[in-house]
Amino acid sequence: MPAKSTILTDDRPTRVVMTGSYLLDKRQLAQALGLKSVRLIDMWIKKRMIPVIVGGHRTRLFNLERVLAALERFEIKEVGNK
């Protein structure tokens, strides 16, 4: 079992590790993605655009690597630059 690490956000430490990757809550995910609020995260969850781990009635955890991979599928590639 991997050693637990501490993620500090504001004044609330979170200790969660899953196979060496950190799990983030909505607020931490929004901060990691550079978003100002969690409402966009809520919309992505509702549209099933990003993977989420449901740990209970209110607990939603995210693996940052998987979320980034899921969001890459929605990237619009530039067609041509002439």
C-alpha positions in Angstrom: 0.0 0.0 0.0 1.5 3.4 -1.0 2.4 5.9 1.7 -0.2 8.6 2.4 0.7 12.1 1.4 -0.8 15.4 2.4 -2.4 17.9 0.0 -2.8 21.3 1.6 -5.5 23.6 0.2 -6.6 26.6 2.3 -6.6 25.4 5.9 -8.0 21.9 5.3 -5.5 19.1 4.7 -6.7 16.1 2.7 -5.0 12.7 3.0 -5.9 10.4 0.1 -3.7 8.3 -2.2 -4.9 5.7 -4.7 -2.1 3.7 -6.4 0.3 6.6 -6.2 -2.1 9.1 -7.7 -3.8 11.8 -5.8 -7.6 12.0 -5.5 -9.0 15.5 -5.4 -12.4 16.9 -4.4 -14.3 19.4 -6.6 -12.7 22.4 -5.1 -9.2 21.0 -5.4 -9.8 19.9 -9.0 -11.1 23.4 -9.9 -8.0 24.9 -8.4 -5.7 22.4 -10.3 -7.5 23.2 -13.6 -7.3 27.0 -12.9 -11.0 27.5 -12.7 -12.5 30.2 -10.4 -15.5 28.1 -9.3 -16.7 24.5 -9.1 -19.9 25.1 -11.2 -18.1 24.0 -14.4 -17.0 20.8 -12.6 -20.6 20.2 -11.6 -21.7 20.7 -15.3 -19.1 18.2 -16.5 -20.2 15.7 -14.0 -23.8 16.0 -15.0 -22.9 15.7 -18.7 -20.6 12.7 -17.9 -17.7 14.4 -19.5 -15.2 13.6 -16.7 -14.7 10.5 -14.6 -15.8 10.7 -11.0 -15.5 8.4 -8.0 -18.6 8.6 -5.9 -17.8 7.8 -2.3 -21.2 8.5 -0.8 -24.1 10.9 -1.0 -21.9 14.0 -1.3 -18.4 12.7 -1.7 -17.1 13.1 -5.2 -13.4 12.4 -5.9 -11.3 12.9 -9.1 -8.1 11.6 -10.4 -6.4 14.6 -12.1 -4.7 12.5 -14.8 -7.9 10.8 -15.8 -9.8 14.0 -15.9 -7.2 15.7 -18.1 -7.3 12.6 -20.4 -11.1 12.8 -20.6 -11.1 16.5 -21.4 -8.6 16.0 -24.2 -11.3 14.1 -26.1 -13.2 17.3 -26.4 -10.3 19.4 -27.7 -11.0 20.8 -31.1 -7.9 20.4 -33.3 -6.9 23.2 -35.7 -7.7 22.2 -39.3 -5.3 24.3 -41.3 -3.4 27.5 -40.9 -3.1 29.1 -44.3 
